[in-house]
Amino acid sequence: MKRFALSAALVLGLTPLSAAHAQDMPGQRILQRLDSNGDGSISKDEMLAARERQFKKLDRNGDGAIDEKEIEGARDAVMDRAEAAQARLGNRWRRMDANGDGKVSEDEFRSRMPLFDLADRNGDGKLSADEIAVIRKHFAGRAG
């Protein structure tokens, strides 16, 4: 699902924000997700807790073991999400092709930024930290 968020950011015009953030803070997303006590590092206990959460997600029937059927179900869910993301990406690409020639020119690509427009709640042509947080929260909710 993280790849979908990156693809969505690319298509919707937020690439500079995402890429800049990722380059400035390598591993920051993982750290934020796993660093439960907020000390800026991941302890072995925090990693074990993350592994326990992952195990519980995969052990859908709660029998204390992950069987082939559960892995197949997880694999199917990943594939379903990937197919849906591909469809959304294709739809967005077609909408960007303003002249309908089957190609998205640089001008067409640059002119379509619906996510920016949606995130710019006050319409000032700039994204504040609060506006970015709202849109990130929205995508995080869709990814989870």
PyMOL commands that set and color helices and strands:
alter all, ss='L'
color gray80, all
select helices_A, chain A and resi 2-12+15-24+28-34+44-58+68-96+106-111+114-119+129-143
alter helices_A, ss='H'
color red, helices_A
deselect
rebuild
show_as cartoon
